[in-house]
Amino acid sequence: MRQGRSPEPPTVAATRAAVLYLINQYPAVTHTFIKREVLALERLGVEVMRVAARPGKELVDPGDIEERERTFYLLHRPLGLIYAAGLFLILRPRGFIRSLVMSLRMMRRSDRGPIVHVLYLLEACRVASLVRATRATHIHAHFGTNPAEVAMLASELSGATYSFTVHGYDEYDKPEFLGLRAKIRRAAFVAAVSHYGRSQLYRWCDGVDRGKIKLIRCGIEQQFKQIAGDAPCEAARFVCVGRLCREKGQDILIKAAALMAASGHKFEITMIGDGEARAELEGLIGTLRLAEIVHLRGWMSSEDVRREMIDARALVVASLAENLPVVIMEAMALRRTVVATQIAGISELVIPHETGWLVPAGSVGALASAMTECLSTSREELQALGRRGRELVLKQHNIDREAAALADLFPTEACRQQYALRRSQPLSTAV
């Protein structure tokens, strides 16, 4: 299948999808955790229909390319959105009007224009038609931003229950603009990927809805468990993995590298990823004369990322805003220690003197000091740090166990009937 096309939605005769997965971009190089979850659910016997607005860019991993072929893309056939909306308006006018009212209320405090929310409603109509065509019983969205809004509207149109997973700092930055409280109120449940994430959702939901917030961690796939050797890497090499953007703090890492180089330390930093800050970071590397020390490698396949981690002494996470980065789990599963900023949920895995180093976010000097200490750490201590980190990750982030816990949350028929009864009640005016 050529890139840019979407597969036909499965017919009822071909499959009866149990769960429709809704994501804004899928697959995407920064969202491997969603792919792992989908595949783990399918190993458990859950039928998953993948639906996304569009595929991610710069796909290099063979697994991502395969997932792209299995995903239905809403925006590749815009006329289908209009057609689906027209059918719902004609055949189910009450449901359409209720969804329209919900959409209008989401617009009131949104930082996005009305046209964007109209698009979300059109997407929801198409998603609802896919739900009915495939007889999916539940919609699960990833991220509490527009995918959760589309899922909520599609739920109203189709009668299927919905849930969503909240991952990032951006949902917590502007919850009122996202209508997060209303999305939680109407959802069957909401998954948080860390204790920190769950605490933030507690802040932005009604007290009666706190029981809906469930801890479902991101998981690690088998490759990380199978290829991890016991020996630490003693090379003076660090690796940083993530989108190149202001929130990830790569400029602070580069400035810390300049301090270390000025002190006479010999080391290298490999940065894997790309993004809007690339040109700025390249300029900073040039200005500080670090071209022989800091290397921007762009996006890599999952296999190549694992190889780079194995060949590094430690992973560095200099982020200014996070939840709990999956890359930390990956590095620890490979028995690599981590130097990271002390923010959000990172301390749930990176424990000073146990699994790595924590530094204040935004502190160039503290980051340089921690990386310097890591360079001087003995082989035996590196091995101990790596072993403890791996044990912690395998205990908390088993993808099959987490997927099973998620599957258990998908509503039963009795729950769906209760949900349908609740939906029939008048809409609250609060959003």
C-alpha positions as a Markdown table, in Angstrom:
| # | Residue | x | y | z |
|---|---|---|---|---|
| 1 | Met | 0.0 | 0.0 | 0.0 |
| 2 | Arg | 1.3 | 3.4 | -0.9 |
| 3 | Gln | 2.0 | 5.9 | 1.9 |
| 4 | Gly | -0.8 | 8.4 | 2.2 |
| 5 | Arg | -3.6 | 5.9 | 1.6 |
| 6 | Ser | -5.9 | 4.5 | 4.3 |
| 7 | Pro | -7.1 | 0.9 | 4.5 |
| 8 | Glu | -10.7 | 0.3 | 4.1 |
| 9 | Pro | -12.5 | 0.0 | 7.4 |
| 10 | Pro | -13.0 | -3.7 | 8.3 |
| 11 | Thr | -16.4 | -5.0 | 7.3 |
| 12 | Val | -18.7 | -6.7 | 9.9 |
| 13 | Ala | -18.1 | -10.0 | 8.2 |
| 14 | Ala | -14.4 | -9.6 | 8.3 |
| 15 | Thr | -13.9 | -8.6 | 11.9 |
| 16 | Arg | -15.8 | -7.3 | 14.9 |
| 17 | Ala | -13.4 | -4.9 | 16.5 |
| 18 | Ala | -13.8 | -4.8 | 20.2 |
| 19 | Val | -12.0 | -1.5 | 20.7 |
| 20 | Leu | -11.4 | 1.4 | 18.4 |
| 21 | Tyr | -8.1 | 3.1 | 19.1 |
| 22 | Leu | -8.1 | 6.8 | 18.3 |
| 23 | Ile | -4.9 | 8.8 | 18.1 |
| 24 | Asn | -4.0 | 12.1 | 16.4 |
| 25 | Gln | -0.9 | 10.8 | 14.7 |
| 26 | Tyr | -0.2 | 7.1 | 14.5 |
| 27 | Pro | 2.3 | 5.6 | 14.2 |
| 28 | Ala | 4.8 | 8.2 | 15.2 |
| 29 | Val | 8.5 | 8.0 | 16.1 |
| 30 | Thr | 7.7 | 9.6 | 19.5 |
| 31 | His | 4.8 | 7.4 | 20.3 |
| 32 | Thr | 6.2 | 3.9 | 20.3 |
| 33 | Phe | 4.5 | 3.3 | 23.6 |
| 34 | Ile | 1.1 | 3.3 | 21.9 |
| 35 | Lys | 2.2 | 0.8 | 19.4 |
| 36 | Arg | 3.5 | -1.5 | 22.2 |
| 37 | Glu | 0.2 | -1.2 | 24.0 |
| 38 | Val | -1.9 | -2.0 | 20.8 |
| 39 | Leu | 0.2 | -5.1 | 20.0 |
| 40 | Ala | 0.1 | -6.3 | 23.6 |
| 41 | Leu | -3.7 | -6.0 | 23.6 |
| 42 | Glu | -3.9 | -8.0 | 20.4 |
| 43 | Arg | -1.7 | -10.7 | 22.0 |
| 44 | Leu | -4.3 | -10.9 | 24.7 |
| 45 | Gly | -7.0 | -11.5 | 22.1 |
| 46 | Val | -8.5 | -8.0 | 22.1 |
| 47 | Glu | -9.5 | -6.9 | 18.6 |
| 48 | Val | -8.2 | -3.4 | 18.0 |
| 49 | Met | -9.1 | -1.1 | 15.1 |
| 50 | Arg | -6.5 | 1.7 | 14.6 |
| 51 | Val | -7.9 | 5.1 | 13.6 |
| 52 | Ala | -5.8 | 8.3 | 13.4 |
| 53 | Ala | -6.1 | 11.7 | 11.9 |
| 54 | Arg | -2.8 | 11.3 | 10.0 |
| 55 | Pro | 0.4 | 9.2 | 10.2 |
| 56 | Gly | 3.5 | 10.5 | 11.8 |
| 57 | Lys | 6.4 | 11.9 | 9.8 |
| 58 | Glu | 9.8 | 10.5 | 9.1 |
| 59 | Leu | 8.9 | 6.9 | 9.9 |
| 60 | Val | 12.1 | 4.8 | 9.9 |
| 61 | Asp | 11.2 | 1.8 | 12.0 |
| 62 | Pro | 9.8 | -1.2 | 10.1 |
| 63 | Gly | 7.3 | -1.8 | 12.8 |
| 64 | Asp | 5.9 | 1.7 | 12.4 |
| 65 | Ile | 5.7 | 1.3 | 8.6 |
| 66 | Glu | 3.7 | -1.9 | 9.1 |
| 67 | Glu | 1.4 | -0.2 | 11.6 |
| 68 | Arg | 0.8 | 2.6 | 9.1 |
| 69 | Glu | -0.6 | 0.0 | 6.7 |
| 70 | Arg | -3.1 | -1.2 | 9.3 |
| 71 | Thr | -4.4 | 2.2 | 10.3 |
| 72 | Phe | -7.4 | 4.1 | 8.9 |
| 73 | Tyr | -6.7 | 7.8 | 8.4 |
| 74 | Leu | -9.6 | 10.2 | 8.8 |
| 75 | Leu | -8.1 | 13.2 | 7.0 |
| 76 | His | -7.0 | 11.2 | 3.9 |
| 77 | Arg | -10.6 | 11.2 | 2.8 |
| 78 | Pro | -12.2 | 14.5 | 3.9 |
| 79 | Leu | -15.4 | 14.0 | 1.9 |
| 80 | Gly | -16.0 | 10.9 | 4.0 |
| 81 | Leu | -16.2 | 13.2 | 7.1 |
| 82 | Ile | -18.8 | 15.4 | 5.5 |
| 83 | Tyr | -20.8 | 12.4 | 4.2 |
| 84 | Ala | -20.8 | 10.8 | 7.7 |
| 85 | Ala | -21.9 | 14.1 | 9.3 |
| 86 | Gly | -24.7 | 14.4 | 6.8 |
| 87 | Leu | -25.9 | 10.9 | 7.5 |
| 88 | Phe | -26.0 | 11.4 | 11.3 |
| 89 | Leu | -27.8 | 14.8 | 10.8 |
| 90 | Ile | -30.5 | 13.1 | 8.7 |
| 91 | Leu | -30.8 | 9.7 | 10.4 |
| 92 | Arg | -29.9 | 10.6 | 14.0 |
| 93 | Pro | -30.7 | 14.3 | 14.4 |
| 94 | Arg | -31.0 | 14.2 | 18.2 |
| 95 | Gly | -27.6 | 12.6 | 18.7 |
| 96 | Phe | -26.1 | 15.0 | 16.2 |
| 97 | Ile | -27.6 | 18.0 | 17.9 |
| 98 | Arg | -26.4 | 16.8 | 21.3 |
| 99 | Ser | -22.9 | 16.4 | 20.0 |
| 100 | Leu | -23.0 | 19.8 | 18.4 |
| 101 | Val | -24.0 | 21.4 | 21.7 |
| 102 | Met | -21.1 | 19.6 | 23.4 |
| 103 | Ser | -18.8 | 20.9 | 20.7 |
| 104 | Leu | -20.0 | 24.4 | 21.1 |
| 105 | Arg | -19.4 | 24.2 | 24.9 |
| 106 | Met | -15.9 | 22.9 | 24.3 |
| 107 | Met | -15.3 | 26.0 | 22.2 |
| 108 | Arg | -16.1 | 28.5 | 24.9 |
| 109 | Arg | -12.8 | 28.5 | 26.7 |
| 110 | Ser | -10.7 | 26.7 | 24.1 |
| 111 | Asp | -7.5 | 28.3 | 22.8 |
| 112 | Arg | -8.3 | 27.0 | 19.4 |
| 113 | Gly | -10.7 | 28.6 | 16.9 |
| 114 | Pro | -14.3 | 27.4 | 16.2 |
| 115 | Ile | -13.3 | 25.9 | 12.8 |
| 116 | Val | -11.0 | 23.5 | 14.6 |
| 117 | His | -13.8 | 22.2 | 16.8 |
| 118 | Val | -16.1 | 21.9 | 13.8 |
| 119 | Leu | -13.4 | 19.6 | 12.3 |
| 120 | Tyr | -13.3 | 17.6 | 15.5 |
| 121 | Leu | -17.1 | 17.1 | 15.2 |
| 122 | Leu | -16.8 | 16.0 | 11.6 |
| 123 | Glu | -14.0 | 13.6 | 12.6 |
| 124 | Ala | -16.3 | 12.3 | 15.4 |
| 125 | Cys | -19.0 | 11.6 | 12.9 |
| 126 | Arg | -16.7 | 9.5 | 10.8 |
| 127 | Val | -15.3 | 7.7 | 13.9 |
| 128 | Ala | -18.9 | 7.0 | 15.0 |
| 129 | Ser | -19.7 | 5.5 | 11.6 |
| 130 | Leu | -16.7 | 3.3 | 11.9 |
| 131 | Val | -17.8 | 2.2 | 15.3 |
| 132 | Arg | -21.2 | 1.2 | 14.0 |
| 133 | Ala | -19.7 | -0.5 | 10.9 |
| 134 | Thr | -17.3 | -2.6 | 12.8 |
| 135 | Arg | -19.5 | -3.1 | 15.9 |
| 136 | Ala | -16.8 | -1.8 | 18.1 |
| 137 | Thr | -18.0 | -1.6 | 21.7 |
| 138 | His | -15.6 | 0.9 | 23.1 |
| 139 | Ile | -13.4 | 3.9 | 22.0 |
| 140 | His | -10.0 | 4.5 | 23.6 |
| 141 | Ala | -8.1 | 7.6 | 22.8 |
| 142 | His | -4.5 | 8.5 | 23.5 |
| 143 | Phe | -3.9 | 12.0 | 24.9 |
| 144 | Gly | -6.4 | 14.2 | 26.6 |
| 145 | Thr | -6.3 | 16.9 | 23.9 |
| 146 | Asn | -8.2 | 16.6 | 20.6 |
| 147 | Pro | -8.3 | 12.8 | 20.4 |
| 148 | Ala | -10.3 | 12.7 | 23.7 |
| 149 | Glu | -12.7 | 15.4 | 22.4 |
| 150 | Val | -13.3 | 13.4 | 19.2 |
| 151 | Ala | -13.8 | 10.3 | 21.3 |
| 152 | Met | -16.3 | 12.0 | 23.6 |
| 153 | Leu | -18.3 | 13.3 | 20.6 |
| 154 | Ala | -18.1 | 10.0 | 18.8 |
| 155 | Ser | -19.3 | 8.3 | 21.9 |
| 156 | Glu | -22.4 | 10.5 | 22.0 |
| 157 | Leu | -23.1 | 9.8 | 18.4 |
| 158 | Ser | -22.5 | 6.0 | 18.4 |
| 159 | Gly | -23.5 | 5.0 | 21.9 |
| 160 | Ala | -20.2 | 3.3 | 22.5 |
| 161 | Thr | -18.4 | 4.0 | 25.7 |
| 162 | Tyr | -15.0 | 5.8 | 25.6 |
| 163 | Ser | -11.9 | 6.3 | 27.7 |
| 164 | Phe | -8.6 | 8.0 | 27.2 |
| 165 | Thr | -5.0 | 7.9 | 28.4 |
| 166 | Val | -3.3 | 11.2 | 29.5 |
| 167 | His | 0.5 | 11.2 | 28.9 |
| 168 | Gly | 2.0 | 14.6 | 28.7 |
| 169 | Tyr | 2.7 | 17.9 | 30.4 |
| 170 | Asp | 0.7 | 19.8 | 27.8 |
| 171 | Glu | -2.6 | 18.4 | 29.2 |
| 172 | Tyr | -1.7 | 19.8 | 32.6 |
| 173 | Asp | -0.6 | 23.1 | 31.3 |
| 174 | Lys | -4.0 | 24.2 | 30.1 |
| 175 | Pro | -6.7 | 21.8 | 31.4 |
| 176 | Glu | -9.5 | 24.4 | 31.4 |
| 177 | Phe | -8.9 | 25.2 | 27.7 |
| 178 | Leu | -9.1 | 21.5 | 26.9 |
| 179 | Gly | -12.3 | 20.9 | 28.8 |
| 180 | Leu | -10.5 | 18.1 | 30.7 |
| 181 | Arg | -13.0 | 18.1 | 33.5 |
| 182 | Ala | -15.9 | 17.4 | 31.2 |
| 183 | Lys | -14.0 | 14.8 | 29.3 |
| 184 | Ile | -13.3 | 12.9 | 32.5 |
| 185 | Arg | -16.9 | 13.3 | 33.7 |
| 186 | Arg | -18.3 | 11.6 | 30.6 |
| 187 | Ala | -15.6 | 8.9 | 30.2 |
| 188 | Ala | -15.9 | 5.3 | 31.4 |
| 189 | Phe | -12.4 | 5.7 | 32.8 |
| 190 | Val | -9.2 | 7.6 | 32.3 |
| 191 | Ala | -5.7 | 6.1 | 32.4 |
| 192 | Ala | -2.7 | 7.9 | 33.9 |
| 193 | Val | 0.8 | 6.7 | 33.1 |
| 194 | Ser | 2.4 | 7.7 | 36.4 |
| 195 | His | 1.6 | 8.5 | 40.0 |
| 196 | Tyr | 2.4 | 12.1 | 39.2 |
| 197 | Gly | 0.1 | 12.1 | 36.2 |
| 198 | Arg | -2.7 | 10.6 | 38.3 |
| 199 | Ser | -2.2 | 13.3 | 40.9 |
| 200 | Gln | -2.6 | 16.0 | 38.3 |
| 201 | Leu | -5.8 | 14.4 | 37.0 |
| 202 | Tyr | -7.1 | 14.4 | 40.6 |
| 203 | Arg | -6.7 | 18.1 | 40.5 |
| 204 | Trp | -8.8 | 18.6 | 37.4 |
| 205 | Cys | -11.7 | 16.3 | 37.9 |
| 206 | Asp | -14.8 | 16.4 | 40.1 |
| 207 | Gly | -14.4 | 14.5 | 43.4 |
| 208 | Val | -16.9 | 11.9 | 42.4 |
| 209 | Asp | -14.9 | 11.1 | 39.3 |
| 210 | Arg | -11.6 | 10.4 | 41.1 |
| 211 | Gly | -12.4 | 6.7 | 41.1 |
| 212 | Lys | -12.3 | 6.7 | 37.3 |
| 213 | Ile | -8.6 | 7.7 | 37.2 |
| 214 | Lys | -6.6 | 4.5 | 36.9 |
| 215 | Leu | -2.8 | 3.9 | 36.9 |
| 216 | Ile | -1.8 | 2.2 | 33.7 |
| 217 | Arg | 1.9 | 2.5 | 33.1 |
| 218 | Cys | 3.6 | 2.5 | 29.7 |
| 219 | Gly | 5.4 | -0.8 | 29.1 |
| 220 | Ile | 8.6 | -2.2 | 27.7 |
| 221 | Glu | 8.7 | -4.7 | 24.9 |
| 222 | Gln | 10.5 | -8.0 | 24.9 |
| 223 | Gln | 13.4 | -6.8 | 22.8 |
| 224 | Phe | 14.7 | -4.7 | 25.7 |
| 225 | Lys | 14.6 | -7.6 | 28.0 |
| 226 | Gln | 16.3 | -10.1 | 25.7 |
| 227 | Ile | 19.3 | -8.1 | 24.4 |
| 228 | Ala | 20.4 | -6.4 | 27.6 |
| 229 | Gly | 23.8 | -7.6 | 28.7 |
| 230 | Asp | 25.0 | -7.5 | 32.2 |
| 231 | Ala | 28.2 | -5.5 | 31.5 |
| 232 | Pro | 28.1 | -1.7 | 31.8 |
| 233 | Cys | 29.4 | 0.6 | 29.1 |
| 234 | Glu | 32.5 | 2.4 | 30.4 |
| 235 | Ala | 32.9 | 4.6 | 27.3 |
| 236 | Ala | 32.8 | 8.3 | 27.9 |
| 237 | Arg | 29.6 | 8.6 | 25.9 |
| 238 | Phe | 26.1 | 9.9 | 26.7 |
| 239 | Val | 22.9 | 9.5 | 24.7 |
| 240 | Cys | 19.9 | 11.8 | 24.6 |
| 241 | Val | 16.7 | 10.7 | 22.9 |
| 242 | Gly | 13.7 | 12.8 | 22.1 |
| 243 | Arg | 12.1 | 15.5 | 20.0 |
| 244 | Leu | 14.3 | 18.5 | 19.5 |
| 245 | Cys | 12.2 | 21.2 | 21.2 |
| 246 | Arg | 12.4 | 23.8 | 24.0 |
| 247 | Glu | 10.6 | 21.6 | 26.5 |
| 248 | Lys | 13.2 | 18.8 | 26.2 |
| 249 | Gly | 16.0 | 21.2 | 27.3 |
| 250 | Gln | 18.6 | 20.1 | 24.8 |
| 251 | Asp | 20.1 | 23.6 | 24.8 |
| 252 | Ile | 20.8 | 23.2 | 28.5 |
| 253 | Leu | 22.5 | 19.9 | 27.8 |
| 254 | Ile | 24.7 | 21.5 | 25.2 |
| 255 | Lys | 25.7 | 24.3 | 27.5 |
| 256 | Ala | 26.5 | 21.7 | 30.2 |
| 257 | Ala | 28.7 | 19.9 | 27.7 |
| 258 | Ala | 30.6 | 23.2 | 27.1 |
| 259 | Leu | 31.3 | 23.5 | 30.8 |
| 260 | Met | 32.6 | 20.0 | 31.0 |
| 261 | Ala | 34.8 | 20.4 | 27.9 |
| 262 | Ala | 36.2 | 23.6 | 29.3 |
| 263 | Ser | 37.2 | 21.7 | 32.4 |
| 264 | Gly | 39.2 | 19.3 | 30.3 |
| 265 | His | 36.8 | 16.3 | 30.3 |
| 266 | Lys | 36.8 | 14.0 | 27.2 |
| 267 | Phe | 33.4 | 12.7 | 26.3 |
| 268 | Glu | 30.7 | 12.5 | 23.5 |
| 269 | Ile | 27.0 | 13.1 | 23.4 |
| 270 | Thr | 24.8 | 11.5 | 20.8 |
| 271 | Met | 21.4 | 13.2 | 20.3 |
| 272 | Ile | 18.7 | 11.1 | 18.6 |
| 273 | Gly | 15.7 | 12.9 | 17.4 |
| 274 | Asp | 14.6 | 15.8 | 15.3 |
| 275 | Gly | 12.2 | 18.8 | 15.6 |
| 276 | Glu | 11.6 | 22.5 | 15.4 |
| 277 | Ala | 14.7 | 23.4 | 17.5 |
| 278 | Arg | 17.2 | 21.6 | 15.4 |
| 279 | Ala | 18.5 | 24.7 | 13.6 |
| 280 | Glu | 18.8 | 26.6 | 16.9 |
| 281 | Leu | 20.7 | 23.6 | 18.5 |
| 282 | Glu | 23.0 | 23.3 | 15.5 |
| 283 | Gly | 23.8 | 27.0 | 15.8 |
| 284 | Leu | 24.5 | 26.6 | 19.6 |
| 285 | Ile | 26.8 | 23.7 | 18.9 |
| 286 | Gly | 28.7 | 25.7 | 16.4 |
| 287 | Thr | 29.0 | 28.8 | 18.6 |
| 288 | Leu | 30.3 | 26.7 | 21.5 |
| 289 | Arg | 32.7 | 24.8 | 19.2 |
| 290 | Leu | 31.3 | 21.4 | 20.2 |
| 291 | Ala | 31.0 | 19.8 | 16.8 |
| 292 | Glu | 33.4 | 17.0 | 17.8 |
| 293 | Ile | 31.6 | 16.4 | 21.1 |
| 294 | Val | 27.8 | 16.7 | 20.4 |
| 295 | His | 26.3 | 14.9 | 17.4 |
| 296 | Leu | 22.8 | 15.3 | 16.1 |
| 297 | Arg | 21.8 | 12.0 | 14.5 |
| 298 | Gly | 18.1 | 12.5 | 13.7 |
| 299 | Trp | 15.5 | 9.8 | 14.1 |
| 300 | Met | 16.5 | 6.2 | 14.1 |
| 301 | Ser | 14.8 | 2.8 | 14.1 |
| 302 | Ser | 14.0 | 1.2 | 17.5 |
| 303 | Glu | 16.8 | -1.3 | 16.9 |
| 304 | Asp | 19.3 | 1.5 | 16.3 |
| 305 | Val | 18.2 | 3.4 | 19.3 |
| 306 | Arg | 18.7 | 0.3 | 21.5 |
| 307 | Arg | 22.2 | -0.1 | 20.0 |
| 308 | Glu | 23.1 | 3.5 | 20.8 |
| 309 | Met | 21.8 | 3.1 | 24.4 |
| 310 | Ile | 23.9 | 0.0 | 24.9 |
| 311 | Asp | 27.0 | 1.8 | 23.6 |
| 312 | Ala | 26.5 | 4.7 | 26.0 |
| 313 | Arg | 27.5 | 5.1 | 29.6 |
| 314 | Ala | 24.2 | 6.8 | 30.5 |
| 315 | Leu | 21.1 | 8.4 | 29.2 |
| 316 | Val | 20.7 | 12.1 | 29.8 |
| 317 | Val | 17.2 | 13.7 | 30.1 |
| 318 | Ala | 17.5 | 17.5 | 30.5 |
| 319 | Ser | 13.8 | 18.2 | 30.1 |
| 320 | Leu | 12.0 | 21.2 | 31.5 |
| 321 | Ala | 8.5 | 19.6 | 31.2 |
| 322 | Glu | 7.7 | 15.9 | 31.2 |
| 323 | Asn | 5.5 | 13.3 | 32.8 |
| 324 | Leu | 7.5 | 10.1 | 32.9 |
| 325 | Pro | 9.6 | 9.6 | 29.7 |
| 326 | Val | 9.4 | 6.2 | 28.1 |
| 327 | Val | 13.0 | 6.5 | 27.0 |
| 328 | Ile | 14.1 | 6.3 | 30.7 |
| 329 | Met | 12.3 | 2.9 | 31.0 |
| 330 | Glu | 14.1 | 1.7 | 27.8 |
| 331 | Ala | 17.5 | 2.7 | 29.0 |
| 332 | Met | 17.0 | 1.2 | 32.4 |
| 333 | Ala | 15.7 | -2.1 | 30.9 |
| 334 | Leu | 19.1 | -2.2 | 29.0 |
| 335 | Arg | 20.9 | -1.8 | 32.3 |
| 336 | Arg | 21.9 | 1.8 | 31.6 |
| 337 | Thr | 21.9 | 4.5 | 34.3 |
| 338 | Val | 20.2 | 7.9 | 33.8 |
| 339 | Val | 21.0 | 11.5 | 34.5 |
| 340 | Ala | 17.8 | 13.4 | 34.6 |
| 341 | Thr | 16.0 | 16.5 | 35.8 |
| 342 | Gln | 14.0 | 16.3 | 39.0 |
| 343 | Ile | 10.6 | 17.0 | 37.6 |
| 344 | Ala | 7.1 | 15.4 | 37.3 |
| 345 | Gly | 7.2 | 11.6 | 37.5 |
| 346 | Ile | 10.9 | 11.1 | 36.7 |
| 347 | Ser | 11.7 | 10.5 | 40.3 |
| 348 | Glu | 9.4 | 7.4 | 40.2 |
| 349 | Leu | 12.2 | 5.6 | 38.3 |
| 350 | Val | 15.4 | 7.7 | 38.7 |
| 351 | Ile | 16.4 | 7.4 | 42.3 |
| 352 | Pro | 19.7 | 9.1 | 43.4 |
| 353 | His | 22.4 | 6.7 | 44.3 |
| 354 | Glu | 20.1 | 3.8 | 43.4 |
| 355 | Thr | 19.4 | 4.0 | 39.7 |
| 356 | Gly | 20.9 | 7.4 | 38.6 |
| 357 | Trp | 21.3 | 11.1 | 39.2 |
| 358 | Leu | 18.6 | 13.8 | 39.6 |
| 359 | Val | 19.4 | 17.5 | 39.0 |
| 360 | Pro | 17.3 | 20.7 | 39.2 |
| 361 | Ala | 15.6 | 21.5 | 35.9 |
| 362 | Gly | 17.3 | 24.3 | 34.0 |
| 363 | Ser | 20.6 | 24.2 | 36.0 |
| 364 | Val | 23.5 | 24.0 | 33.5 |
| 365 | Gly | 26.0 | 23.7 | 36.3 |
| 366 | Ala | 24.1 | 20.9 | 38.2 |
| 367 | Leu | 23.7 | 18.9 | 35.0 |
| 368 | Ala | 27.4 | 19.3 | 34.2 |
| 369 | Ser | 28.4 | 18.2 | 37.7 |
| 370 | Ala | 26.1 | 15.1 | 37.6 |
| 371 | Met | 27.4 | 14.0 | 34.2 |
| 372 | Thr | 31.0 | 14.6 | 35.4 |
| 373 | Glu | 30.3 | 12.4 | 38.4 |
| 374 | Cys | 28.8 | 9.7 | 36.1 |
| 375 | Leu | 32.1 | 9.8 | 34.0 |
| 376 | Ser | 34.1 | 9.1 | 37.1 |
| 377 | Thr | 31.8 | 6.3 | 38.5 |
| 378 | Ser | 33.5 | 2.9 | 38.7 |
| 379 | Arg | 32.6 | 0.0 | 36.6 |
| 380 | Glu | 31.2 | -1.8 | 39.7 |
| 381 | Glu | 28.9 | 1.0 | 40.7 |
| 382 | Leu | 27.7 | 1.5 | 37.1 |
| 383 | Gln | 26.8 | -2.2 | 37.0 |
| 384 | Ala | 25.0 | -1.9 | 40.3 |
| 385 | Leu | 23.0 | 1.2 | 39.1 |
| 386 | Gly | 22.1 | -0.6 | 35.9 |
| 387 | Arg | 21.0 | -3.7 | 37.7 |
| 388 | Arg | 18.8 | -1.9 | 40.1 |
| 389 | Gly | 17.2 | 0.2 | 37.4 |
| 390 | Arg | 16.4 | -2.8 | 35.3 |
| 391 | Glu | 14.8 | -4.6 | 38.2 |
| 392 | Leu | 12.6 | -1.6 | 38.9 |
| 393 | Val | 11.5 | -1.2 | 35.3 |
| 394 | Leu | 10.7 | -4.9 | 34.8 |
| 395 | Lys | 8.7 | -4.8 | 38.0 |
| 396 | Gln | 6.7 | -1.7 | 37.2 |
| 397 | His | 6.6 | -1.5 | 33.4 |
| 398 | Asn | 5.7 | -5.0 | 32.0 |
| 399 | Ile | 3.8 | -4.2 | 28.8 |
| 400 | Asp | 1.7 | -7.4 | 28.9 |
| 401 | Arg | 0.7 | -6.9 | 32.5 |
| 402 | Glu | -0.2 | -3.3 | 31.9 |
| 403 | Ala | -2.2 | -4.1 | 28.8 |
| 404 | Ala | -4.1 | -6.8 | 30.7 |
| 405 | Ala | -5.0 | -4.3 | 33.4 |
| 406 | Leu | -6.2 | -1.9 | 30.7 |
| 407 | Ala | -8.2 | -4.6 | 28.9 |
| 408 | Asp | -9.9 | -5.4 | 32.2 |
| 409 | Leu | -11.1 | -1.8 | 32.4 |
| 410 | Phe | -12.9 | -1.9 | 29.0 |
| 411 | Pro | -16.6 | -1.8 | 30.0 |
| 412 | Thr | -18.8 | -4.9 | 30.2 |
| 413 | Glu | -22.2 | -5.0 | 28.6 |
| 414 | Ala | -23.8 | -4.0 | 32.0 |
| 415 | Cys | -21.5 | -1.0 | 32.3 |
| 416 | Arg | -22.4 | 0.0 | 28.8 |
| 417 | Gln | -26.1 | -0.1 | 29.6 |
| 418 | Gln | -25.5 | 2.1 | 32.7 |
| 419 | Tyr | -23.4 | 4.5 | 30.5 |
| 420 | Ala | -26.2 | 4.7 | 27.9 |
| 421 | Leu | -28.7 | 5.5 | 30.7 |
| 422 | Arg | -26.4 | 8.3 | 32.0 |
| 423 | Arg | -26.0 | 9.7 | 28.5 |
| 424 | Ser | -29.8 | 9.9 | 28.1 |
| 425 | Gln | -29.9 | 12.4 | 31.0 |
| 426 | Pro | -29.8 | 16.2 | 30.4 |
| 427 | Leu | -26.3 | 17.6 | 29.6 |
| 428 | Ser | -24.6 | 19.5 | 32.4 |
| 429 | Thr | -23.9 | 23.1 | 31.5 |
| 430 | Ala | -20.4 | 22.9 | 33.1 |
| 431 | Val | -17.4 | 22.3 | 30.8 |
